Amino acid sequence: DYDLGSIAQKHRQAAGDMWLIRERYLSLLTDLKMQTKSIEEILKERDALMIELSAIYIGAPSTNYKAYSMAQKALKELEDMTFSDEEIDKFLPTELKRK
């Protein structure tokens, strides 16, 4: 028997944890572009993020092929949760915009 509520909660937790890692990577890219941190500091933070992300994946519930295929289709074909360069630029400070 599956406790679907518990599994759903674990997926939500993993997604939230991954979102935070994503935001920290974006912040790290900003630091790199703005040259506010040394390369050594950036590499140290990057390595720490990789370790944290690995721990999140280890603790996250696994999925099945059907769910994976549905997510893959949504991301590739329907472009769910993807942004154009123009949309991304709207969130960035002027110094980081592509155009």
Helices and strands as residue ranges (DSSP letters): H 4-34, H 39-59, H 65-76, H 85-91, G 94-96
